[in-house]
């Protein structure tokens, strides 16, 4: 099976539509992958308190971490191991995902 570059964006869009419908949340999520275990090692969530409460109430963090674990394994299975980390920007509850090298995520994490 060949790599589908749109797969991650499609699944992320489905998740946000399912869990964040009717909201207007904006903020950033930075995540670092554990290349050996193939999942999320850590994440930083940058949101206003009210938005953080909605994300928690709707179980978005747990579901997103599960999705990211699956997407990281998917990328690794297709040898896309140079960019297993990344950033997700929620803007009015619409998500944009960027896969980045760990060093770039670390720079973003400490820039705030």
Protein Blocks (a to p, Z undefined) as FASTA:
>chain_A
ZZdfklmmmmmmmmmmmmmgoiacdddddddddfknopafbdcddddfklmmmmmmnomm
mmmmmmmmmmmmmmmmnopaklmgccdddeehiacdddddfklmmmmmmmZZ
